[in-house]
């Protein structure tokens, strides 16, 4: 990642790295916040499908 040249404020490279890291972390968190609802819904759907399949297996196994 190319660091921003900042001679006016004379910020050290390490500080720039930290700033860039924090900024990308904030972007990542906001992306996650947007997707967490849909991720939760998909996870819940998969879980209920799994439970239904599990229940169906019990019925099938006990039938015969």
C-alpha positions as a Markdown table, in Angstrom:
| # | Residue | x | y | z |
|---|---|---|---|---|
| 1 | Unk | 0.0 | 0.0 | 0.0 |
| 2 | Unk | 1.4 | 3.4 | -1.0 |
| 3 | Unk | 1.7 | 5.8 | 1.8 |
| 4 | Unk | 0.4 | 9.4 | 1.5 |
| 5 | Unk | 3.2 | 12.0 | 1.2 |
| 6 | Unk | 2.5 | 14.5 | 3.8 |
| 7 | Unk | 5.3 | 17.0 | 4.0 |
| 8 | Unk | 3.1 | 19.9 | 5.1 |
| 9 | Unk | 2.1 | 18.3 | 8.4 |
| 10 | Unk | 5.3 | 16.3 | 8.6 |
| 11 | Unk | 3.6 | 13.1 | 9.9 |
| 12 | Unk | 5.9 | 10.2 | 10.4 |
| 13 | Unk | 5.5 | 7.1 | 8.3 |
| 14 | Unk | 4.5 | 5.0 | 11.3 |
| 15 | Unk | 1.7 | 7.4 | 12.1 |
| 16 | Unk | 0.5 | 7.3 | 8.5 |
| 17 | Unk | 0.5 | 3.5 | 8.7 |
| 18 | Unk | -1.6 | 3.5 | 11.8 |
| 19 | Unk | -4.0 | 6.1 | 10.3 |
| 20 | Unk | -4.4 | 3.9 | 7.2 |
| 21 | Unk | -4.9 | 0.8 | 9.2 |
| 22 | Unk | -7.5 | 2.4 | 11.4 |
| 23 | Unk | -9.3 | 3.8 | 8.4 |
| 24 | Unk | -9.5 | 0.4 | 6.7 |
| 25 | Unk | -10.6 | -1.2 | 10.0 |
| 26 | Unk | -13.5 | 1.4 | 10.2 |
| 27 | Unk | -14.4 | 0.6 | 6.6 |
| 28 | Unk | -14.4 | -3.1 | 7.4 |
| 29 | Unk | -16.6 | -2.6 | 10.4 |
| 30 | Unk | -19.1 | -0.5 | 8.6 |
| 31 | Unk | -19.3 | -3.1 | 5.8 |
| 32 | Unk | -19.8 | -5.8 | 8.5 |
| 33 | Unk | -22.6 | -3.7 | 10.1 |
| 34 | Unk | -24.4 | -3.4 | 6.8 |
| 35 | Unk | -24.2 | -7.2 | 6.2 |
| 36 | Unk | -24.8 | -8.5 | 9.7 |
| 37 | Unk | -28.6 | -8.6 | 9.4 |
| 38 | Unk | -28.5 | -10.6 | 6.1 |
| 39 | Unk | -25.7 | -12.8 | 7.4 |
| 40 | Unk | -27.8 | -13.5 | 10.5 |
| 41 | Unk | -30.9 | -14.3 | 8.4 |
| 42 | Unk | -29.0 | -16.7 | 6.2 |
| 43 | Unk | -27.5 | -18.4 | 9.2 |
| 44 | Unk | -30.9 | -18.8 | 10.8 |
| 45 | Unk | -32.4 | -20.1 | 7.6 |
| 46 | Unk | -29.6 | -22.7 | 7.3 |
| 47 | Unk | -30.0 | -23.7 | 10.9 |
| 48 | Unk | -33.8 | -24.2 | 10.6 |
| 49 | Unk | -33.3 | -26.2 | 7.4 |
| 50 | Unk | -30.8 | -28.4 | 9.2 |
| 51 | Unk | -33.2 | -28.9 | 12.1 |
| 52 | Unk | -36.1 | -29.8 | 9.7 |
| 53 | Unk | -33.9 | -32.3 | 7.9 |
| 54 | Unk | -32.8 | -33.8 | 11.3 |
| 55 | Unk | -36.5 | -34.0 | 12.3 |
| 56 | Unk | -37.4 | -35.7 | 9.0 |
| 57 | Unk | -34.6 | -38.3 | 9.5 |
| 58 | Unk | -36.0 | -39.2 | 12.9 |
| 59 | Unk | -39.5 | -39.7 | 11.4 |
| 60 | Unk | -38.1 | -41.8 | 8.6 |
| 61 | Unk | -35.9 | -43.9 | 10.8 |
| 62 | Unk | -38.7 | -44.6 | 13.3 |
| 63 | Unk | -41.2 | -45.4 | 10.6 |
| 64 | Unk | -39.5 | -48.6 | 9.5 |
